[in-house]
Amino acid sequence: MLKGKTALVTGSTSGIGLAIAKSLAQQGANIVLNGFGDAAAPKAEVEALGVRAEYHGADMSKPEQIEDMMNFAASKFGRVDILVNNAGIQHVAKVEDFPTERWDAIIAINLTSAFHTTRLAIPAMREANWGRVINIASAHGLVASAQKSAYVAAKHGVVGLTKAVALETATTGVTVNAICPGWVLTALVQKQIDDRAAREGITVAQAQNDLLGEKQPSLQFTTVEQLGGLAVFLCSPAADQVRGQAWAMDGGWTAQ
């Protein structure tokens, strides 16, 4: 379905970003990966799906590096057809104790980076009269949790950015939407579960059930493969009139 298209996925050397990159690659899209750590293994995983893959290690808190990444993608593939803004970080603390430098970093990486990639990608998408911007927001883009002021503020901002740019492109072949995952069993979440089990003297299974029970009525994690499948749908002709949506995939979290 996406043969000949190019997708740039930020924060895609592991976890949700890599799963979305691989899902798009399975549909024929060439991929530009981005993220920290070793890029050789994820690049090989994507190339094994029969597409071209490139990597750029832009620090998503630095606008000049983001611009260099977007120019790099255009030089390799002509333009970015599908932009997935997935890069994100987290810090948990009460607002009065929240380190200002952590606030600034979370806003920069989780929100401002999506502005920069989007503003740089949209002109070529408009010219081609086809494009997809998919912002990975969160259930926390729709509702809040305590001690996550910066993350919640950034993800609410991502949802607002999504709606505004969707309206600006509404008469074109470019669509802009957000995916709002609930709990996803990534390495970071597994560490939270393990730490909780150790702290409370309970089994890992009980800690996992307690974590889900607080927020996610299905008591099941959203999987990275499910998120990849939704991203593929949003790139399909069936989603041509899905515009400006914050699509929750959260096991019922935000239905409460």
VEXZARO-283072 format. One line per 2 residues: number of its first residue (from 0); their letters; for each residue x, y, z of C-alpha. Coordinates in Angstrom, 3 decimals. Layout:
NUM> A> X Y Z ~ ...
end
This chain:
0> ML> 0.000 0.000 0.000 ~ 2.851 2.403 0.781
2> KG> 5.379 1.315 -1.832 ~ 7.371 4.324 -3.007
4> KT> 6.521 6.365 0.088 ~ 9.005 7.470 2.724
6> AL> 8.242 7.522 6.443 ~ 10.309 9.353 9.039
8> VT> 9.686 8.106 12.572 ~ 11.284 9.963 15.470
10> GS> 12.349 8.010 18.531 ~ 12.314 4.817 16.498
12> TS> 15.355 2.799 17.568 ~ 13.177 0.833 20.027
14> GI> 9.706 0.425 21.470 ~ 6.652 2.065 19.935
16> GL> 8.618 3.986 17.312 ~ 10.422 0.939 15.973
18> AI> 7.196 -1.086 15.861 ~ 5.467 1.656 13.845
20> AK> 8.466 1.929 11.517 ~ 8.351 -1.825 10.908
22> SL> 4.584 -1.795 10.334 ~ 4.973 0.931 7.707
24> AQ> 7.917 -0.922 6.158 ~ 5.770 -4.052 5.845
26> QG> 3.489 -1.957 3.628 ~ 6.438 -0.982 1.421
28> AN> 7.485 2.384 2.864 ~ 11.152 3.313 3.035
30> IV> 12.090 4.399 6.543 ~ 14.191 7.097 8.176
32> LN> 14.945 6.059 11.748 ~ 15.904 8.417 14.548
34> GF> 16.841 7.952 18.169 ~ 19.611 7.365 20.652
36> GD> 21.617 4.190 21.140 ~ 22.763 1.603 18.632
38> AA> 20.995 2.075 15.304 ~ 22.535 -0.877 13.479
40> AP> 20.149 -3.519 14.822 ~ 16.873 -1.619 14.247
42> KA> 18.079 -0.538 10.804 ~ 18.771 -4.186 9.933
44> EV> 15.312 -5.204 11.220 ~ 13.650 -2.683 8.924
46> EA> 15.802 -3.543 5.903 ~ 14.952 -7.228 6.400
48> LG> 11.398 -6.277 5.417 ~ 12.602 -5.453 1.903
50> VR> 12.742 -1.649 2.032 ~ 15.475 0.966 2.279
52> AE> 16.298 2.353 5.699 ~ 18.428 5.298 6.775
54> YH> 19.272 6.627 10.227 ~ 19.783 10.135 11.556
56> GA> 20.696 10.708 15.185 ~ 19.199 14.183 15.621
58> DM> 18.724 15.301 19.211 ~ 15.039 16.199 19.169
60> SK> 15.554 19.016 21.657 ~ 17.723 20.916 19.155
62> PE> 15.925 22.660 16.243 ~ 19.052 22.883 14.089
64> QI> 19.567 19.106 14.332 ~ 15.905 18.497 13.488
66> ED> 16.273 20.661 10.392 ~ 19.396 18.743 9.402
68> MM> 17.478 15.459 9.798 ~ 14.645 16.665 7.592
70> NF> 17.125 17.817 4.934 ~ 18.894 14.458 5.216
72> AA> 15.613 12.585 4.622 ~ 14.827 14.734 1.587
74> SK> 18.315 14.194 0.172 ~ 17.997 10.417 0.505
76> FG> 14.392 9.915 -0.605 ~ 13.137 13.141 -2.182
78> RV> 10.674 14.056 0.566 ~ 9.011 12.786 3.729
80> DI> 5.553 11.432 2.848 ~ 4.702 10.105 6.306
82> LV> 5.897 11.833 9.459 ~ 5.475 10.042 12.775
84> NN> 6.324 12.225 15.773 ~ 7.032 9.679 18.476
86> AG> 10.099 10.908 20.390 ~ 9.381 11.492 24.056
88> IQ> 10.785 11.491 27.585 ~ 9.189 11.435 31.028
90> HV> 9.852 12.707 34.556 ~ 7.584 12.286 37.576
92> AK> 7.443 14.785 40.448 ~ 5.036 17.143 42.207
94> VE> 4.840 20.482 40.440 ~ 6.553 22.328 43.304
96> DF> 9.429 19.853 43.152 ~ 9.628 19.587 39.365
98> PT> 13.136 20.490 38.135 ~ 12.830 23.368 35.685
100> ER> 15.404 21.832 33.370 ~ 13.333 18.627 33.177
102> WD> 10.210 20.669 32.363 ~ 12.081 22.438 29.562
104> AI> 13.452 19.157 28.169 ~ 10.061 17.411 28.191
106> IA> 8.329 20.318 26.447 ~ 11.148 20.539 23.905
108> IN> 11.266 16.842 23.008 ~ 7.616 15.845 23.475
110> LT> 5.978 18.928 21.940 ~ 8.260 21.460 20.286
112> SA> 10.084 18.852 18.205 ~ 6.744 17.888 16.611
114> FH> 6.211 21.521 15.632 ~ 9.616 21.676 13.964
116> TT> 9.316 18.400 12.029 ~ 5.761 19.242 10.950
118> RL> 6.526 22.761 9.736 ~ 9.418 21.371 7.699
120> AI> 7.489 18.398 6.257 ~ 4.211 20.089 5.307
122> PA> 5.406 22.130 2.270 ~ 6.491 19.045 0.276
124> MR> 3.339 17.194 1.348 ~ 1.212 20.088 0.099
126> EA> 3.081 20.137 -3.196 ~ 2.500 16.408 -3.677
128> NW> -1.089 16.750 -2.411 ~ -0.517 13.696 -0.223
130> GR> 0.942 13.257 3.203 ~ 0.374 11.847 6.640
132> VI> 1.395 13.367 9.958 ~ 0.825 11.006 12.867
134> NI> 1.593 12.376 16.316 ~ 2.038 9.861 19.113
136> AS> 0.321 11.619 21.986 ~ -0.983 9.644 24.963
138> AH> -4.017 9.054 27.107 ~ -2.347 11.896 28.993
140> GL> -3.101 14.099 25.996 ~ -6.781 13.696 26.917
142> VA> -6.778 13.318 30.706 ~ -4.286 14.002 33.484
144> SA> -2.464 12.141 36.216 ~ -0.785 13.610 39.273
146> QK> 2.969 14.259 39.292 ~ 3.192 14.345 35.497
148> SA> 2.597 18.059 34.876 ~ 5.162 18.482 32.095
150> YV> 4.238 15.270 30.263 ~ 0.505 16.011 30.483
152> AA> 1.024 19.598 29.343 ~ 3.172 18.472 26.407
154> KH> 0.785 15.730 25.291 ~ -2.246 18.021 25.544
156> GV> -0.208 20.414 23.399 ~ 0.437 17.682 20.841
158> VG> -3.309 17.061 20.553 ~ -3.915 20.792 20.066
160> LT> -1.156 21.034 17.456 ~ -2.695 18.062 15.665
162> KA> -6.102 19.726 15.440 ~ -4.736 23.081 14.292
164> VA> -2.572 21.659 11.492 ~ -5.391 19.313 10.436
166> LE> -7.593 22.362 9.884 ~ -4.857 24.145 7.946
168> TA> -4.542 21.145 5.581 ~ -8.230 20.180 5.483
170> TT> -8.730 20.888 1.773 ~ -5.592 18.993 0.736
172> GV> -4.536 15.365 0.521 ~ -2.574 15.784 3.749
174> TV> -4.067 14.425 6.975 ~ -2.899 15.057 10.519
176> NA> -3.955 12.872 13.428 ~ -2.801 11.779 16.869
178> IC> -2.689 8.337 18.447 ~ -3.234 8.303 22.221
180> PG> -1.938 5.061 23.765 ~ -2.669 3.994 27.305
182> WV> -0.281 1.665 29.097 ~ 2.071 -0.046 26.642
184> LT> 4.445 -2.730 27.936 ~ 7.732 -1.113 26.973
186> AL> 11.017 -1.617 28.827 ~ 10.359 1.592 30.779
188> VQ> 6.933 0.404 31.956 ~ 8.314 -3.028 32.832
190> KQ> 10.849 -1.313 35.081 ~ 8.011 0.549 36.834
192> ID> 6.247 -2.773 37.406 ~ 9.402 -4.467 38.715
194> DR> 10.153 -1.535 41.035 ~ 6.588 -1.561 42.340
196> AA> 6.734 -5.294 43.035 ~ 9.985 -4.888 44.968
198> RE> 8.763 -1.820 46.867 ~ 5.432 -3.373 47.902
200> GI> 6.684 -6.928 48.398 ~ 4.266 -8.418 45.860
202> TV> 4.681 -10.538 42.751 ~ 5.446 -8.970 39.398
204> AQ> 2.115 -10.306 38.111 ~ 0.229 -8.605 40.953
206> AQ> 2.152 -5.362 40.428 ~ 1.249 -5.456 36.750
208> ND> -2.413 -6.079 37.511 ~ -2.456 -3.250 40.073
210> LL> -0.832 -0.836 37.618 ~ -3.373 -1.625 34.907
212> GE> -6.275 -1.646 37.348 ~ -5.642 1.961 38.356
214> KQ> -6.187 3.293 34.820 ~ -6.877 0.711 32.105
216> PS> -10.202 -1.138 32.500 ~ -9.327 -3.867 30.005
218> LQ> -6.503 -4.970 32.350 ~ -4.487 -5.580 29.197
220> FT> -1.615 -3.603 27.769 ~ -1.889 -1.961 24.393
222> TV> 0.751 -3.624 22.217 ~ 3.252 -1.896 19.974
224> EQ> 1.967 -4.026 17.093 ~ -1.563 -2.691 17.604
226> LG> -0.211 0.857 17.501 ~ 1.640 0.018 14.297
228> GL> -1.570 -1.331 12.794 ~ -3.429 1.872 13.618
230> AV> -0.654 3.937 12.037 ~ -0.959 1.853 8.863
232> FL> -4.721 2.433 8.824 ~ -4.233 6.197 9.178
234> CS> -2.005 6.062 6.082 ~ -4.622 4.181 4.051
236> PA> -7.260 5.591 1.674 ~ -9.902 4.485 4.187
238> AD> -8.591 7.209 6.511 ~ -8.620 10.040 3.962
240> QV> -11.314 11.839 5.963 ~ -9.915 11.073 9.408
242> RG> -8.571 14.527 10.229 ~ -7.568 16.164 13.482
244> QA> -8.485 13.166 15.617 ~ -6.945 12.114 18.914
246> WA> -7.502 8.368 18.583 ~ -7.362 6.660 21.974
248> MD> -6.016 3.102 22.093 ~ -6.093 2.768 25.834
250> GG> -8.198 -0.186 26.934 ~ -11.004 2.122 28.075
252> WT> -8.826 4.483 30.147 ~ -10.328 7.710 28.784
254> AQ> -13.862 6.292 28.557 ~ -14.199 6.478 32.342
end
